[in-house]
């Protein structure tokens, strides 16, 4: 059954008020797709013996995929539980989000299947056949998620910028960040342009900027263990 949203109170954006900044959610969408595609390429390379996969690297790849699946699930859960109610309270009950909710429901078992495949890849210490199946599943998930994200950004982003207040948007972003900083924040920063990173830094306090430097260093080490030195993002 599709996930249902809960009702919530909201203060709709008034004419002349600033619009919410959607850089965070845009970067989250961008990095989901980027990671799915480069993991698919990596799995295919393991299948074809273009990459030699040691047991240690198999563990790193598996755990990265599992973390990515958890990140995508958290993103969708936040939209279902926090974003959709804010939109409905700001725009009105006539807005129809059912297709996007159904997409999340349909994607959930694919995430579970990919987690299970990644665990099998780890236990097999890098089996090429499992890597090939994983490459197919990653590619299929990327295609489905691309379509979902395109629909969401075309349909929902205009509603957010026109109707949702900055204060209500802040509550959604807080829910999106909860418990996800160590994996999600450095990945999102990595896919931003220089101008976008500068814009993001302007909204972060000095403490958060220092934290992000440390998290980025840890993430780069993890990324190198999965993708190799050539696959590390800037």
N, CA, C and O of each residue as an XYZ file, in Angstrom:
936
protein
N       0.846     -1.185      0.000
C       0.000      0.000      0.000
C       0.885      1.238      0.000
O       1.949      1.219      0.619
N       0.474      2.343     -0.690
C       1.259      3.554     -0.680
C       1.359      4.139      0.716
O       0.440      4.015      1.525
N       2.504      4.787      0.989
C       2.685      5.479      2.253
C       1.743      6.666      2.313
O       1.622      7.400      1.332
N       1.071      6.873      3.440
C       0.190      8.017      3.591
C       0.900      9.110      4.347
O       1.736      8.831      5.206
N       0.580     10.346      4.042
C       1.199     11.467      4.726
C       0.349     11.867      5.914
O      -0.853     11.605      5.951
N       0.977     12.498      6.874
C       0.267     12.996      8.031
C      -0.044     14.469      7.829
O       0.619     15.161      7.056
N      -1.057     14.932      8.533
C      -1.381     16.349      8.443
C      -0.437     17.148      9.323
O       0.090     16.637     10.311
N      -0.228     18.399      8.960
C       0.644     19.256      9.734
C       0.205     20.690      9.542
O      -0.487     21.018      8.578
N       0.607     21.534     10.458
C       0.308     22.952     10.303
C       1.463     23.611      9.579
O       2.608     23.177      9.707
N       1.176     24.649      8.827
C       2.206     25.368      8.096
C       1.773     26.809      7.926
O       0.585     27.127      7.960
N       2.754     27.670      7.744
C       2.485     29.080      7.472
C       2.876     29.353      6.035
O       4.055     29.581      5.761
N       1.931     29.339      5.107
C       2.272     29.500      3.688
C       3.063     30.767      3.423
O       2.888     31.787      4.090
N       3.921     30.678      2.450
C       4.751     31.821      2.060
C       3.864     32.969      1.591
O       2.932     32.772      0.811
N       4.170     34.173      2.079
C       3.423     35.355      1.680
C       4.135     36.071      0.544
O       5.351     35.954      0.396
N       3.391     36.801     -0.248
C       3.976     37.552     -1.361
C       5.049     38.492     -0.833
O       4.829     39.226      0.131
N       6.198     38.460     -1.469
C       7.313     39.311     -1.045
C       8.280     38.646     -0.110
O       9.399     39.128      0.068
N       7.868     37.519      0.510
C       8.778     36.774      1.383
C       9.813     36.041      0.528
O       9.538     35.699     -0.622
N      11.010     35.798      1.090
C      12.015     35.037      0.326
C      11.548     33.615      0.069
O      10.794     33.048      0.860
N      11.997     33.039     -1.042
C      11.663     31.659     -1.387
C      12.669     30.705     -0.755
O      13.817     31.088     -0.532
N      12.266     29.480     -0.463
C      13.213     28.483      0.064
C      14.358     28.220     -0.912
O      14.183     28.267     -2.129
N      15.508     27.949     -0.358
C      16.689     27.593     -1.155
C      16.679     26.079     -1.355
O      16.738     25.320     -0.387
N      16.603     25.643     -2.608
C      16.487     24.220     -2.910
C      17.821     23.567     -3.266
O      17.842     22.463     -3.811
N      18.926     24.231     -2.965
C      20.228     23.666     -3.310
C      20.459     22.328     -2.623
O      20.993     21.405     -3.237
N      20.068     22.211     -1.362
C      20.317     20.977     -0.620
C      19.617     19.773     -1.228
O      20.236     18.726     -1.415
N      18.349     19.909     -1.534
C      17.607     18.785     -2.105
C      18.050     18.515     -3.536
O      18.059     17.368     -3.982
N      18.418     19.574     -4.257
C      18.921     19.386     -5.620
C      20.221     18.588     -5.610
O      20.398     17.674     -6.416
N      21.132     18.933     -4.695
C      22.397     18.205     -4.590
C      22.162     16.761     -4.136
O      22.850     15.846     -4.589
N      21.192     16.559     -3.243
C      20.878     15.201     -2.788
C      20.412     14.340     -3.962
O      20.834     13.192     -4.103
N      19.550     14.895     -4.792
C      19.103     14.164     -5.985
C      20.283     13.876     -6.913
O      20.425     12.766     -7.425
N      21.112     14.870     -7.118
C      22.233     14.756     -8.058
C      23.199     13.655     -7.623
O      23.660     12.864     -8.446
N      23.503     13.608     -6.316
C      24.512     12.653     -5.859
C      23.952     11.235     -5.794
O      24.707     10.279     -5.971
N      22.648     11.068     -5.545
C      22.054      9.729     -5.602
C      22.297      9.099     -6.967
O      22.768      7.967     -7.073
N      21.968      9.855     -8.006
C      22.105      9.334     -9.370
C      23.568      9.131     -9.728
O      23.918      8.128    -10.350
N      24.427     10.068     -9.347
C      25.849      9.941     -9.664
C      26.441      8.698     -9.020
O      27.212      7.978     -9.654
N      26.085      8.438     -7.757
C      26.620      7.268     -7.057
C      26.095      5.968     -7.660
O      26.854      5.013     -7.827
N      24.811      5.924     -7.986
C      24.255      4.710     -8.592
C      24.960      4.384     -9.904
O      25.263      3.222    -10.174
N      25.220      5.392    -10.711
C      25.832      5.158    -12.017
C      27.302      4.758    -11.891
O      27.766      3.870    -12.606
N      28.036      5.411    -10.985
C      29.456      5.027    -10.899
C      29.631      3.690    -10.186
O      30.601      2.977    -10.444
N      28.709      3.342     -9.295
C      28.750      2.006     -8.693
C      28.388      0.939     -9.725
O      28.954     -0.154     -9.709
N      27.456      1.248    -10.615
C      27.122      0.319    -11.682
C      28.326      0.079    -12.585
O      28.614     -1.057    -12.961
N      29.024      1.158    -12.931
C      30.233      1.028    -13.754
C      31.291      0.199    -13.033
O      31.959     -0.631    -13.650
N      31.442      0.420    -11.741
C      32.436     -0.320    -10.964
C      32.079     -1.803    -10.893
O      32.945     -2.661    -11.066
N      30.804     -2.106    -10.639
C      30.376     -3.511    -10.568
C      30.596     -4.207    -11.909
O      31.013     -5.364    -11.955
N      30.313     -3.496    -12.997
C      30.538     -4.076    -14.330
C      32.022     -4.321    -14.570
O      32.399     -5.314    -15.193
N      32.858     -3.421    -14.078
C      34.300     -3.587    -14.235
C      34.806     -4.787    -13.443
O      35.704     -5.497    -13.896
N      34.235     -5.018    -12.262
C      34.585     -6.215    -11.478
C      34.137     -7.466    -12.224
O      34.884     -8.441    -12.312
N      32.939     -7.439    -12.753
C      32.424     -8.571    -13.539
C      33.347     -8.908    -14.712
O      33.599    -10.080    -14.995
N      33.851     -7.870    -15.392
C      34.666     -8.054    -16.594
C      36.159     -8.195    -16.298
O      36.977     -8.284    -17.214
N      36.504     -8.214    -15.007
C      37.901     -8.317    -14.568
C      38.733     -7.103    -14.971
O      39.959     -7.199    -15.036
N      38.108     -5.987    -15.237
C      38.851     -4.752    -15.479
C      39.318     -4.138    -14.168
O      40.247     -3.331    -14.144
N      38.664     -4.527    -13.077
C      39.054     -4.129    -11.727
C      39.256     -5.394    -10.915
O      38.380     -6.257    -10.867
N      40.410     -5.500    -10.278
C      40.686     -6.628     -9.392
C      40.095     -6.306     -8.025
O      40.478     -5.325     -7.387
N      39.171     -7.130     -7.590
C      38.452     -6.859     -6.347
C      38.951     -7.781     -5.241
O      38.651     -8.975     -5.232
N      39.710     -7.219     -4.316
C      40.171     -7.972     -3.155
C      39.013     -8.120     -2.167
O      38.024     -7.393     -2.266
N      39.124     -9.047     -1.222
C      38.069     -9.163     -0.201
C      37.828     -7.850      0.546
O      36.688     -7.522      0.875
N      38.901     -7.100      0.812
C      38.746     -5.817      1.501
C      37.971     -4.821      0.668
O      37.129     -4.089      1.189
N      38.252     -4.789     -0.630
C      37.521     -3.865     -1.493
C      36.071     -4.306     -1.642
O      35.174     -3.466     -1.702
N      35.832     -5.611     -1.704
C      34.457     -6.116     -1.769
C      33.661     -5.655     -0.554
O      32.499     -5.271     -0.681
N      34.284     -5.693      0.627
C      33.605     -5.222      1.832
C      33.298     -3.730      1.725
O      32.206     -3.289      2.081
N      34.260     -2.960      1.235
C      34.064     -1.508      1.112
C      32.954     -1.181      0.124
O      32.123     -0.312      0.387
N      32.937     -1.872     -1.015
C      31.892     -1.649     -2.022
C      30.528     -2.001     -1.444
O      29.569     -1.241     -1.582
N      30.450     -3.152     -0.799
C      29.183     -3.610     -0.239
C      28.647     -2.614      0.780
O      27.468     -2.261      0.738
N      29.481     -2.166      1.676
C      29.024     -1.260      2.735
C      28.656      0.109      2.176
O      27.757      0.771      2.694
N      29.347      0.535      1.119
C      28.988      1.803      0.486
C      27.602      1.689     -0.154
O      26.781      2.595     -0.017
N      27.343      0.592     -0.844
C      26.024      0.397     -1.462
C      24.940      0.356     -0.394
O      23.873      0.945     -0.571
N      25.200     -0.325      0.699
C      24.212     -0.387      1.768
C      23.952      1.001      2.350
O      22.806      1.348      2.639
N      25.003      1.791      2.523
C      24.830      3.160      3.022
C      24.047      4.011      2.030
O      23.220      4.831      2.427
N      24.310      3.815      0.745
C      23.579      4.562     -0.283
C      22.099      4.190     -0.259
O      21.241      5.067     -0.348
N      21.796      2.911     -0.140
C      20.391      2.480     -0.059
C      19.713      3.094      1.164
O      18.571      3.544      1.082
N      20.417      3.112      2.299
C      19.865      3.728      3.508
C      19.623      5.218      3.281
O      18.619      5.761      3.742
N      20.537      5.879      2.575
C      20.412      7.315      2.313
C      19.192      7.608      1.433
O      18.428      8.532      1.710
N      19.018      6.816      0.375
C      17.870      7.012     -0.516
C      16.559      6.751      0.237
O      15.589      7.493      0.088
N      16.548      5.690      1.045
C      15.346      5.376      1.832
C      15.031      6.519      2.796
O      13.874      6.917      2.926
N      16.049      7.046      3.468
C      15.835      8.156      4.407
C      15.298      9.378      3.669
O      14.407     10.067      4.166
N      15.836      9.643      2.491
C      15.380     10.788      1.695
C      13.893     10.645      1.368
O      13.127     11.597      1.516
N      13.496      9.471      0.931
C      12.098      9.255      0.571
C      11.190      9.279      1.808
O      10.074      9.795      1.755
N      11.674      8.724      2.907
C      10.891      8.744      4.144
C      10.669     10.168      4.624
O       9.585     10.512      5.096
N      11.710     11.001      4.501
C      11.588     12.406      4.899
C      10.565     13.131      4.028
O       9.769     13.927      4.525
N      10.593     12.852      2.735
C       9.601     13.467      1.854
C       8.188     13.034      2.242
O       7.279     13.861      2.314
N       8.007     11.737      2.491
C       6.677     11.234      2.845
C       6.183     11.813      4.179
O       5.025     12.211      4.301
N       7.071     11.853      5.165
C       6.652     12.211      6.519
C       6.722     13.714      6.805
O       5.977     14.216      7.647
N       7.609     14.434      6.115
C       7.812     15.845      6.429
C       7.473     16.784      5.268
O       6.780     17.782      5.464
N       7.957     16.472      4.063
C       7.776     17.413      2.958
C       6.354     17.420      2.417
O       5.763     18.487      2.253
N       5.794     16.242      2.135
C       4.444     16.217      1.555
C       3.417     16.884      2.465
O       2.587     17.646      1.967
N       3.434     16.633      3.788
C       2.475     17.339      4.646
C       2.644     18.859      4.623
O       1.657     19.593      4.664
N       3.883     19.331      4.557
C       4.111     20.777      4.493
C       3.550     21.349      3.194
O       2.921     22.407      3.195
N       3.779     20.646      2.092
C       3.245     21.115      0.807
C       1.724     21.147      0.834
O       1.111     22.127      0.409
N       1.116     20.078      1.333
C      -0.341     20.036      1.361
C      -0.925     21.109      2.271
O      -1.961     21.697      1.958
N      -0.258     21.364      3.400
C      -0.740     22.402      4.304
C      -0.546     23.792      3.715
O      -1.318     24.703      4.014
N       0.471     23.964      2.887
C       0.766     25.269      2.304
C      -0.036     25.542      1.040
O      -0.452     26.674      0.792
N      -0.251     24.492      0.237
C      -0.912     24.646     -1.062
C      -2.398     24.358     -0.965
O      -3.218     25.047     -1.572
N      -2.740     23.330     -0.193
C      -4.131     22.912     -0.094
C      -4.267     21.442     -0.417
O      -3.418     20.870     -1.100
N      -5.323     20.833      0.066
C      -5.510     19.391     -0.104
C      -5.755     18.985     -1.546
O      -5.702     17.798     -1.868
N      -6.023     19.954     -2.425
C      -6.299     19.599     -3.816
C      -5.049     19.135     -4.556
O      -5.157     18.525     -5.620
N      -3.846     19.418     -4.004
C      -2.625     18.977     -4.663
C      -2.534     17.449     -4.567
O      -2.782     16.881     -3.503
N      -2.188     16.798     -5.651
C      -2.164     15.332     -5.716
C      -0.725     14.843     -5.775
O      -0.044     15.007     -6.787
N      -0.273     14.247     -4.688
C       1.091     13.719     -4.601
C       1.109     12.193     -4.664
O       2.135     11.574     -4.385
N      -0.012     11.588     -5.027
C      -0.145     10.138     -4.915
C       0.864      9.389     -5.783
O       1.386      8.355     -5.365
N       1.147      9.897     -6.986
C       2.082      9.183     -7.866
C       3.490      9.177     -7.281
O       4.198      8.175     -7.376
N       3.893     10.281     -6.682
C       5.222     10.337     -6.078
C       5.293      9.411     -4.865
O       6.308      8.749     -4.648
N       4.233      9.363     -4.087
C       4.187      8.455     -2.934
C       4.259      7.006     -3.404
O       4.966      6.189     -2.815
N       3.528      6.697     -4.459
C       3.550      5.333     -4.999
C       4.931      4.971     -5.543
O       5.360      3.822     -5.430
N       5.623      5.938     -6.130
C       6.997      5.696     -6.586
C       7.880      5.253     -5.431
O       8.650      4.301     -5.560
N       7.767      5.941     -4.305
C       8.578      5.586     -3.137
C       8.273      4.160     -2.690
O       9.179      3.397     -2.351
N       6.988      3.808     -2.694
C       6.587      2.460     -2.290
C       7.170      1.414     -3.236
O       7.609      0.349     -2.802
N       7.172      1.728     -4.537
C       7.689      0.783     -5.532
C       9.206      0.662     -5.472
O       9.755     -0.399     -5.767
N       9.877      1.726     -5.099
C      11.341      1.707     -5.054
C      11.863      0.977     -3.817
O      12.975      0.449     -3.845
N      11.094      0.937     -2.747
C      11.567      0.346     -1.490
C      12.031     -1.103     -1.639
O      13.118     -1.421     -1.159
N      11.267     -2.004     -2.279
C      11.757     -3.377     -2.409
C      12.995     -3.493     -3.287
O      13.798     -4.408     -3.104
N      13.161     -2.579     -4.236
C      14.388     -2.601     -5.046
C      15.600     -2.231     -4.188
O      16.685     -2.783     -4.375
N      15.423     -1.317     -3.266
C      16.509     -0.988     -2.338
C      16.834     -2.186     -1.456
O      18.005     -2.477     -1.214
N      15.811     -2.880     -0.975
C      16.030     -4.079     -0.156
C      16.773     -5.151     -0.958
O      17.680     -5.801     -0.440
N      16.387     -5.330     -2.212
C      17.036     -6.325     -3.060
C      18.508     -5.970     -3.285
O      19.374     -6.844     -3.278
N      18.776     -4.686     -3.482
C      20.151     -4.261     -3.708
C      20.989     -4.421     -2.445
O      22.159     -4.798     -2.523
N      20.408     -4.140     -1.289
C      21.120     -4.372     -0.030
C      21.498     -5.851      0.105
O      22.625     -6.181      0.475
N      20.551     -6.725     -0.197
C      20.812     -8.164     -0.094
C      21.897     -8.596     -1.078
O      22.741     -9.429     -0.748
N      21.874     -8.031     -2.285
C      22.893     -8.367     -3.284
C      24.262     -7.892     -2.819
O      25.258     -8.595     -2.988
N      24.312     -6.708     -2.237
C      25.581     -6.179     -1.739
C      26.130     -7.047     -0.612
O      27.334     -7.293     -0.539
N      25.244     -7.506      0.264
C      25.678     -8.386      1.355
C      26.227     -9.696      0.799
O      27.226    -10.214      1.298
N      25.573    -10.235     -0.239
C      26.060    -11.473     -0.859
C      27.413    -11.243     -1.523
O      28.282    -12.115     -1.488
N      27.588    -10.085     -2.121
C      28.871     -9.744     -2.747
C      29.981     -9.697     -1.697
O      31.093    -10.169     -1.937
N      29.672     -9.128     -0.542
C      30.658     -9.069      0.539
C      31.003    -10.470      1.036
O      32.177    -10.795      1.209
N      29.993    -11.293      1.263
C      30.228    -12.643      1.784
C      30.985    -13.516      0.786
O      31.750    -14.398      1.178
N      30.766    -13.265     -0.504
C      31.465    -14.040     -1.541
C      32.870    -13.518     -1.795
O      33.628    -14.099     -2.572
N      33.219    -12.397     -1.122
C      34.528    -11.753     -1.263
C      34.781    -11.291     -2.702
O      35.900    -11.375     -3.209
N      33.704    -10.796     -3.355
C      33.875    -10.161     -4.661
C      33.565    -11.052     -5.848
O      34.214    -10.929     -6.887
N      32.593    -11.944     -5.727
C      32.241    -12.856     -6.818
C      31.824    -12.071     -8.067
O      31.019    -11.143     -7.981
N      32.377    -12.449     -9.232
C      32.125    -11.719    -10.481
C      30.685    -11.856    -10.947
O      30.117    -10.902    -11.479
N      30.085    -13.025    -10.758
C      28.692    -13.224    -11.167
C      27.766    -12.319    -10.360
O      26.866    -11.689    -10.915
N      27.987    -12.260     -9.067
C      27.166    -11.389     -8.226
C      27.403     -9.928     -8.606
O      26.466     -9.130     -8.607
N      28.642     -9.574     -8.926
C      28.937     -8.208     -9.362
C      28.146     -7.856    -10.615
O      27.659     -6.733    -10.746
N      28.012     -8.818    -11.546
C      27.255     -8.572    -12.765
C      25.787     -8.327    -12.476
O      25.184     -7.426    -13.061
N      25.201     -9.114    -11.585
C      23.806     -8.913    -11.207
C      23.627     -7.568    -10.500
O      22.630     -6.873    -10.699
N      24.605     -7.220     -9.680
C      24.550     -5.953     -8.960
C      24.609     -4.776     -9.935
O      23.927     -3.770     -9.737
N      25.425     -4.900    -10.989
C      25.526     -3.842    -11.992
C      24.181     -3.615    -12.666
O      23.783     -2.473    -12.894
N      23.481     -4.696    -12.987
C      22.160     -4.582    -13.622
C      21.177     -3.885    -12.684
O      20.442     -2.988    -13.098
N      21.169     -4.299    -11.429
C      20.223     -3.722    -10.472
C      20.517     -2.253    -10.197
O      19.592     -1.456    -10.041
N      21.779     -1.890    -10.137
C      22.144     -0.489     -9.939
C      21.709      0.360    -11.132
O      21.209      1.471    -10.958
N      21.899     -0.163    -12.339
C      21.506      0.574    -13.539
C      19.992      0.739    -13.604
O      19.499      1.819    -13.931
N      19.261     -0.313    -13.298
C      17.797     -0.242    -13.324
C      17.282      0.744    -12.270
O      16.362      1.518    -12.535
N      17.880      0.711    -11.078
C      17.456      1.638    -10.032
C      17.757      3.074    -10.433
O      16.956      3.971    -10.169
N      18.907      3.304    -11.069
C      19.251      4.646    -11.527
C      18.237      5.160    -12.541
O      17.860      6.331    -12.507
N      17.794      4.285    -13.445
C      16.816      4.694    -14.455
C      15.482      5.055    -13.810
O      14.880      6.073    -14.154
N      15.020      4.230    -12.879
C      13.753      4.499    -12.210
C      13.830      5.772    -11.369
O      12.897      6.575    -11.353
N      14.943      5.944    -10.678
C      15.089      7.109     -9.818
C      15.239      8.388    -10.640
O      14.778      9.451    -10.225
N      15.885      8.286    -11.809
C      15.992      9.444    -12.686
C      14.609      9.935    -13.094
O      14.331     11.134    -13.046
N      13.749      9.016    -13.494
C      12.393      9.390    -13.890
C      11.625     10.005    -12.719
O      10.926     11.006    -12.881
N      11.762      9.393    -11.537
C      11.078      9.897    -10.349
C      11.561     11.306     -9.992
O      10.754     12.189     -9.704
N      12.867     11.507    -10.014
C      13.422     12.809     -9.658
C      13.012     13.873    -10.669
O      12.684     14.996    -10.285
N      13.026     13.537    -11.941
C      12.584     14.501    -12.957
C      11.140     14.925    -12.713
O      10.815     16.110    -12.781
N      10.272     13.948    -12.428
C       8.868     14.266    -12.145
C       8.760     15.142    -10.897
O       8.015     16.122    -10.879
N       9.502     14.782     -9.866
C       9.427     15.513     -8.604
C       9.898     16.957     -8.776
O       9.254     17.882     -8.282
N      11.006     17.149     -9.467
C      11.542     18.494     -9.606
C      10.646     19.362    -10.496
O      10.549     20.569    -10.279
N      10.001     18.769    -11.480
C       9.101     19.542    -12.344
C       7.785     19.879    -11.644
O       7.238     20.967    -11.825
N       7.279     18.931    -10.839
C       5.968     19.119    -10.229
C       6.030     19.779     -8.856
O       5.199     20.628     -8.533
N       7.012     19.390     -8.049
C       7.021     19.787     -6.645
C       7.854     21.039     -6.391
O       7.468     21.886     -5.585
N       8.994     21.162     -7.071
C       9.850     22.320     -6.802
C       9.110     23.649     -6.995
O       9.260     24.536     -6.155
N       8.315     23.831     -8.067
C       7.577     25.094     -8.192
C       6.593     25.319     -7.041
O       6.389     26.459     -6.624
N       5.984     24.254     -6.524
C       5.075     24.395     -5.392
C       5.825     24.865     -4.151
O       5.325     25.701     -3.399
N       7.025     24.328     -3.936
C       7.818     24.719     -2.769
C       8.199     26.192     -2.859
O       7.983     26.952     -1.915
N       8.765     26.592     -3.990
C       9.248     27.979     -4.107
C       8.112     28.992     -4.079
O       8.305     30.128     -3.646
N       6.928     28.588     -4.539
C       5.811     29.535     -4.588
C       5.015     29.581     -3.295
O       4.509     30.639     -2.920
N       4.895     28.437     -2.598
C       3.942     28.366     -1.491
C       4.548     28.085     -0.121
O       3.950     28.462      0.887
N       5.708     27.440     -0.043
C       6.260     27.018      1.252
C       7.130     28.130      1.834
O       7.946     28.722      1.128
N       6.953     28.405      3.110
C       7.747     29.440      3.771
C       9.153     28.941      4.071
O       9.391     27.736      4.150
N      10.074     29.870      4.237
C      11.455     29.520      4.578
C      11.502     28.770      5.910
O      12.270     27.820      6.061
N      10.688     29.190      6.869
C      10.677     28.525      8.182
C      10.205     27.079      8.068
O      10.792     26.186      8.679
N       9.153     26.842      7.293
C       8.667     25.465      7.137
C       9.660     24.619      6.349
O       9.837     23.435      6.638
N      10.303     25.219      5.361
C      11.310     24.486      4.602
C      12.480     24.095      5.503
O      13.065     23.026      5.332
N      12.818     24.951      6.456
C      13.911     24.650      7.386
C      13.595     23.411      8.215
O      14.502     22.641      8.532
N      12.321     23.201      8.576
C      11.970     22.011      9.348
C      12.132     20.752      8.506
O      12.519     19.700      9.016
N      11.834     20.864      7.208
C      12.018     19.721      6.313
C      13.503     19.398      6.174
O      13.895     18.232      6.243
N      14.326     20.418      5.980
C      15.765     20.183      5.834
C      16.371     19.621      7.116
O      17.279     18.792      7.056
N      15.881     20.060      8.272
C      16.372     19.517      9.540
C      16.073     18.027      9.628
O      16.918     17.245     10.064
N      14.865     17.632      9.211
C      14.508     16.210      9.214
C      15.375     15.434      8.234
O      15.749     14.292      8.502
N      15.698     16.049      7.095
C      16.527     15.373      6.087
C      17.945     15.150      6.600
O      18.571     14.143      6.268
N      18.454     16.071      7.401
C      19.831     15.950      7.901
C      19.953     15.020      9.091
O      21.054     14.556      9.389
N      18.872     14.735      9.773
C      18.927     14.007     11.042
C      19.622     12.653     10.876
O      19.139     11.778     10.159
N      20.750     12.502     11.545
C      21.477     11.246     11.545
C      22.199     10.915     10.259
O      22.715      9.806     10.119
N      22.254     11.856      9.299
C      22.787     11.540      7.966
C      24.019     12.368      7.611
O      24.530     12.234      6.499
N      24.511     13.207      8.497
C      25.570     14.153      8.145
C      26.848     13.467      7.663
O      27.445     13.909      6.681
N      27.274     12.403      8.329
C      28.592     11.831      8.039
C      28.686     11.263      6.635
O      29.743     11.339      6.009
N      27.597     10.693      6.129
C      27.617     10.120      4.776
C      27.088     11.093      3.737
O      27.663     11.216      2.655
N      26.001     11.786      4.052
C      25.326     12.582      3.032
C      25.965     13.942      2.789
O      26.042     14.387      1.643
N      26.423     14.610      3.840
C      26.913     15.979      3.671
C      28.140     16.068      2.762
O      28.131     16.885      1.841
N      29.196     15.272      2.968
C      30.356     15.379      2.068
C      30.055     14.915      0.653
O      30.650     15.422     -0.298
N      29.142     13.960      0.493
C      28.766     13.521     -0.859
C      28.043     14.628     -1.603
O      28.313     14.869     -2.779
N      27.122     15.304     -0.920
C      26.391     16.405     -1.557
C      27.336     17.530     -1.943
O      27.224     18.094     -3.032
N      28.268     17.859     -1.055
C      29.228     18.929     -1.359
C      30.091     18.575     -2.563
O      30.477     19.457     -3.331
N      30.397     17.291     -2.733
C      31.277     16.861     -3.820
C      30.658     17.066     -5.193
O      31.383     17.247     -6.171
N      29.318     17.042     -5.287
C      28.676     17.187     -6.595
C      28.221     18.626     -6.855
O      27.650     18.917     -7.906
N      28.470     19.517     -5.908
C      28.139     20.924     -6.133
C      29.201     21.592     -6.997
O      30.357     21.167     -7.006
N      28.819     22.616     -7.708
C      29.790     23.458     -8.411
C      30.502     24.336     -7.383
O      30.081     24.418     -6.229
N      31.578     24.986     -7.807
C      32.286     25.896     -6.902
C      31.355     27.000     -6.404
O      31.388     27.355     -5.226
N      30.536     27.537     -7.287
C      29.603     28.594     -6.887
C      28.578     28.071     -5.895
O      28.219     28.764     -4.943
N      28.108     26.854     -6.113
C      27.129     26.276     -5.189
C      27.744     26.013     -3.827
O      27.097     26.234     -2.804
N      28.998     25.539     -3.797
C      29.659     25.322     -2.505
C      29.843     26.635     -1.758
O      29.676     26.696     -0.539
N      30.188     27.688     -2.500
C      30.348     28.998     -1.866
C      29.016     29.492     -1.311
O      28.959     30.053     -0.217
N      27.951     29.279     -2.073
C      26.614     29.667     -1.607
C      26.217     28.888     -0.363
O      25.679     29.453      0.589
N      26.487     27.579     -0.376
C      26.152     26.749      0.772
C      26.932     27.172      2.012
O      26.386     27.198      3.115
N      28.210     27.503      1.830
C      29.047     27.895      2.962
C      28.540     29.167      3.628
O      28.703     29.353      4.834
N      27.921     30.045      2.828
C      27.405     31.291      3.388
C      26.293     31.037      4.406
O      26.081     31.843      5.312
N      25.587     29.922      4.257
C      24.470     29.620      5.156
C      24.895     28.749      6.333
O      24.089     28.488      7.227
N      26.145     28.296      6.348
C      26.641     27.429      7.419
C      27.488     28.237      8.395
O      28.279     29.090      7.993
N      27.312     27.960      9.667
C      28.160     28.585     10.665
C      29.562     28.013     10.625
O      29.805     27.002      9.966
N      30.492     28.655     11.332
C      31.883     28.225     11.325
C      32.019     26.804     11.865
O      32.840     26.026     11.379
N      31.212     26.469     12.870
C      31.287     25.122     13.435
C      30.898     24.062     12.424
O      31.531     23.010     12.345
N      29.863     24.336     11.653
C      29.417     23.373     10.647
C      30.424     23.258      9.514
O      30.625     22.172      8.969
N      31.056     24.368      9.157
C      32.059     24.331      8.092
C      33.270     23.510      8.518
O      33.829     22.762      7.715
N      33.672     23.645      9.763
C      34.802     22.862     10.281
C      34.431     21.377     10.330
O      35.231     20.514      9.971
N      33.211     21.098     10.778
C      32.746     19.707     10.823
C      32.758     19.099      9.435
O      33.157     17.947      9.264
N      32.321     19.864      8.436
C      32.258     19.337      7.071
C      33.654     19.021      6.539
O      33.822     18.058      5.791
N      34.652     19.814      6.912
C      36.027     19.525      6.489
C      36.466     18.162      7.025
O      37.053     17.360      6.298
N      36.177     17.909      8.296
C      36.546     16.629      8.886
C      35.777     15.472      8.276
O      36.351     14.419      7.997
N      34.479     15.661      8.066
C      33.664     14.603      7.460
C      34.103     14.315      6.029
O      34.076     13.168      5.581
N      34.508     15.361      5.318
C      34.968     15.184      3.938
C      36.243     14.356      3.893
O      36.396     13.499      3.022
N      37.153     14.601      4.816
C      38.403     13.831      4.859
C      38.108     12.349      5.104
O      38.702     11.481      4.464
N      37.196     12.065      6.023
C      36.828     10.674      6.304
C      36.127     10.041      5.106
O      36.363      8.879      4.774
N      35.259     10.827      4.462
C      34.539     10.294      3.310
C      35.479      9.999      2.148
O      35.314      8.989      1.463
N      36.460     10.865      1.918
C      37.410     10.631      0.825
C      38.167      9.322      1.028
O      38.434      8.596      0.071
N      38.507      9.028      2.270
C      39.197      7.771      2.566
C      38.288      6.584      2.233
O      38.731      5.594      1.651
N      37.031      6.696      2.606
C      36.076      5.634      2.297
C      35.860      5.519      0.793
O      35.812      4.415      0.252
N      35.733      6.643      0.128
C      35.520      6.676     -1.319
C      36.695      6.048     -2.057
O      36.502      5.325     -3.034
N      37.910      6.321     -1.593
C      39.104      5.759     -2.225
C      39.121      4.238     -2.092
O      39.537      3.539     -3.016
N      38.670      3.722     -0.946
C      38.636      2.271     -0.739
C      37.649      1.593     -1.684
O      37.811      0.417     -2.012
N      36.627      2.326     -2.123
C      35.615      1.764     -3.019
C      35.999      1.956     -4.478
O      36.030      0.996     -5.248
N      36.291      3.198     -4.858
C      36.443      3.547     -6.270
C      37.907      3.649     -6.722
O      38.178      3.763     -7.917
N      38.848      3.608     -5.771
C      40.241      3.808     -6.126
C      40.571      5.290     -6.226
O      39.675      6.134     -6.235
N      41.842      5.599     -6.299
C      42.278      6.990     -6.305
C      41.681      7.782     -7.460
O      41.351      8.957     -7.300
N      41.539      7.147     -8.629
C      41.029      7.851     -9.806
C      39.550      8.182     -9.684
O      39.052      9.056    -10.393
N      38.842      7.492     -8.792
C      37.410      7.710     -8.668
C      37.006      8.634     -7.551
O      35.816      8.812     -7.293
N      37.981      9.230     -6.877
C      37.682     10.118     -5.755
C      37.234     11.468     -6.287
O      37.905     12.050     -7.140
N      36.110     11.975     -5.797
C      35.598     13.272     -6.223
C      36.450     14.372     -5.617
O      37.151     14.174     -4.625
N      36.368     15.532     -6.241
C      37.214     16.630     -5.764
C      36.733     17.154     -4.434
O      37.328     18.080     -3.884
